[in-house]
């Protein structure tokens, strides 16, 4: 595994194929195949069909320091458990591993599933395009932020997508610019979110009616997967 927290902003606009390859290597180096019960080659083969989709579809400027990236490789909890993937995240320049907050009672995390509106294109792996961490929604009631995102034709990020964002781009998660993940809900008023605690990323939740000045709402333009596996 590489030294945690060493990722930096991508200079300019890297070729989508090269960036896709980097994201795959990042997951392999962070031991995601072990959590999936796969060899590195098997894990790479699982996501490899998405490379052409990234090359053909990705567009935009890479600016993770401002919370915006053209695409993310997302591997869901069906492949690698969230408890494992969160533990492989760090803040930029820090070594402390991310963690799931104890406010998730036993079995609660499993109930925070992707809402139907997200229309996940594949239960295992897919690409997320036009991603924003959503700091414009800091101080906004989460429910109102979700309404605004929907009105713009965008989609809130799920828990797995939030984990993918800080795994591939740890520089996105900074003080006072953390984000909620309204694409995963458990049927109650709780909205999951990722913020900073003990010098590390923490996956927790907040109430949908409570605004926080340091917590926005992450969103994306679309999700896509290959037609066949």
C-alpha positions in Angstrom: 0.0 0.0 0.0 1.3 3.5 -0.8 2.0 6.0 1.9 -1.5 7.3 2.8 -2.5 10.8 2.0 0.0 11.4 -0.8 -2.5 12.0 -3.7 -2.4 15.5 -5.2 -4.5 17.4 -7.7 -4.2 16.1 -11.2 -2.2 18.6 -13.2 -4.2 19.9 -16.1 -6.6 17.4 -17.7 -5.2 13.8 -17.7 -6.3 11.4 -20.4 -9.4 9.6 -19.2 -7.8 6.2 -19.9 -4.7 7.0 -17.9 -6.8 8.4 -15.0 -9.0 5.2 -15.1 -5.9 3.1 -14.8 -4.7 5.2 -11.9 -7.9 4.7 -10.0 -7.8 1.0 -10.6 -4.2 0.8 -9.3 -5.2 2.9 -6.3 -7.9 0.4 -5.3 -5.6 -2.5 -5.8 -2.8 -0.9 -3.8 -5.3 -0.1 -1.0 -6.2 -3.8 -0.7 -9.7 -3.7 -2.0 -9.3 -7.1 -3.8 -8.7 -8.8 -0.5 -11.9 -7.4 0.9 -13.7 -8.7 -2.2 -12.2 -12.1 -1.9 -10.5 -11.7 -5.3 -6.9 -11.7 -6.6 -5.7 -8.3 -7.9 -6.0 -9.7 -11.4 -9.6 -10.8 -10.8 -10.5 -7.4 -9.3 -8.9 -5.6 -12.3 -10.8 -7.8 -14.7 -14.1 -7.0 -12.9 -13.7 -3.2 -13.6 -11.8 -3.4 -16.8 -14.9 -3.2 -19.1 -15.5 0.3 -17.8 -12.3 1.7 -19.2 -13.6 2.3 -22.7 -16.7 4.0 -21.2 -14.4 6.4 -19.3 -12.4 7.2 -22.5 -15.6 7.8 -24.6 -17.6 9.7 -22.0 -15.5 11.6 -19.5 -15.2 15.3 -20.1 -14.2 18.4 -18.0 -11.4 19.8 -16.0 -9.7 17.9 -13.2 -9.9 20.2 -10.1 -10.2 18.0 -7.0 -8.9 20.8 -4.8 -12.1 22.7 -5.6 -14.2 19.6 -5.1 -14.9 18.8 -8.8 -13.8 15.7 -10.8 -15.1 14.5 -14.2 -15.5 10.8 -13.3 -15.0 8.3 -10.5 -14.7 4.5 -10.6 -17.2 3.2 -8.0 -17.1 -0.3 -6.6 -20.1 -1.1 -4.4 -20.4 -2.8 -1.0 -21.6 -6.0 -2.9 -18.0 -6.4 -3.8 -16.1 -4.8 -0.9 -17.7 -4.0 2.5 -17.9 -0.3 3.5 -16.2 -1.0 6.8 -13.1 -2.2 4.9 -13.2 0.6 2.3 -13.6 3.4 4.8 -10.6 2.0 6.7 -8.5 2.4 3.5 -9.2 6.2 3.3 -7.1 9.0 4.7 -7.0 12.8 4.6 -4.4 14.3 2.4 -1.0 14.4 4.2 -2.3 12.2 7.1 -1.9 8.5 8.0 -4.8 8.0 10.3 -7.3 5.6 8.7 -11.0 6.5 8.1 -13.7 4.8 10.1 -17.4 4.3 10.5 -18.9 6.2 13.4 -20.4 4.3 16.3 -23.7 6.2 15.8 -24.6 3.5 13.3 -26.2 0.9 15.6 -25.6 -2.8 14.7 -27.1 -3.5 11.4 -27.9 0.1 10.6 -25.2 0.6 7.9 -26.7 -2.3 5.9 -30.0 -0.5 5.9 -28.6 2.7 4.3 -29.1 1.5 0.7 -29.1 3.5 -2.5 -32.5 5.2 -3.0 -34.5 4.1 -6.1 -34.0 7.5 -7.8 -30.3 6.9 -8.1 -31.0 4.2 -10.7 -27.7 2.4 -10.1 -26.6 1.0 -13.5 -24.8 -2.0 -12.0 -24.8 -3.6 -8.6 -21.0 -4.1 -8.5 -19.1 -1.4 -10.4 -19.8 1.6 -12.6 -18.7 5.1 -13.4 -19.9 8.3 -11.8 -19.6 11.4 -13.9 -19.5 15.2 -13.2 -18.9 15.0 -9.5 -19.2 17.9 -7.1 -18.7 17.8 -3.3 -21.4 20.5 -3.0 -20.0 23.1 -0.5 -22.6 25.5 -1.9 -25.0 23.6 0.4 -23.0 24.2 3.6 -25.5 25.7 6.0 -28.5 24.5 4.0 -31.0 22.0 5.4 -30.2 18.7 3.8 -33.8 18.1 2.6 -33.7 21.5 0.8 -30.3 20.7 -0.7 -31.7 17.4 -2.1 -34.7 19.2 -3.6 -32.4 21.7 -5.3 -30.1 18.9 -6.6 -33.1 17.1 -8.0 -34.4 20.3 -9.7 -31.1 20.6 -11.5 -31.4 17.1 -12.9 -28.5 15.9 -10.8 -28.2 13.1 -8.3 -26.9 12.9 -4.7 -24.0 10.6 -4.0 -24.4 7.3 -2.3 -22.2 6.1 0.6 -20.1 4.0 -1.8 -19.7 7.0 -4.1 -18.6 9.2 -1.3 -16.0 6.6 -0.2 -14.8 6.4 -3.8 -14.4 10.2 -4.0 -12.2 10.5 -0.9 -10.3 7.3 -1.8 -9.3 8.5 -5.2 -9.0 12.2 -4.3 -8.3 12.6 -0.5 -7.8 16.3 -1.1 -11.5 16.8 -1.7 -12.3 16.3 2.1 -11.1 19.4 3.9 -12.2 21.4 7.0 -15.6 23.2 6.6 -16.1 21.6 3.1 -17.3 18.1 4.1 -20.4 16.6 2.5 -23.6 14.6 3.0 -24.5 11.5 0.9 -28.2 11.8 0.3 -28.3 9.0 -2.3 -28.2 6.4 0.5 -31.1 6.4 3.0 -32.5 4.0 5.6 -36.1 4.9 5.5 -35.9 7.5 8.3 -34.7 11.1 8.7 -31.0 10.3 8.9 -28.7 11.3 6.0 -25.2 9.8 5.9 -22.3 12.1 5.6 -18.5 12.1 5.5 -16.6 14.6 7.6 -13.3 14.9 9.5 -12.8 13.5 13.0 -9.6 12.6 14.9 -7.6 13.7 11.8 -9.3 11.1 9.6 -12.4 10.7 7.4 -15.5 9.6 9.4 -18.7 8.1 7.9 -21.6 9.2 10.1 -25.0 10.7 9.7 -27.0 13.8 10.4 -30.7 14.6 10.5 -32.3 15.7 7.3 -33.8 18.8 8.9 -30.6 20.0 10.6 -28.2 22.3 8.7 -24.5 22.4 9.4 -22.2 25.2 8.3 -19.4 22.7 7.5 -21.5 20.1 5.7 -22.7 20.4 2.1 -24.4 17.8 -0.2 -22.3 16.0 -2.8 -23.9 15.3 -6.2 -23.1 14.0 -9.7 -24.4 14.4 -13.2 -24.9 10.8 -14.1 -24.0 7.1 -13.6 -23.1 4.7 -16.3 -22.0 1.1 -16.7 -21.3 -1.2 -19.6 -24.4 -2.9 -21.2 -23.2 -6.4 -20.6 -20.7 -8.2 -18.3 
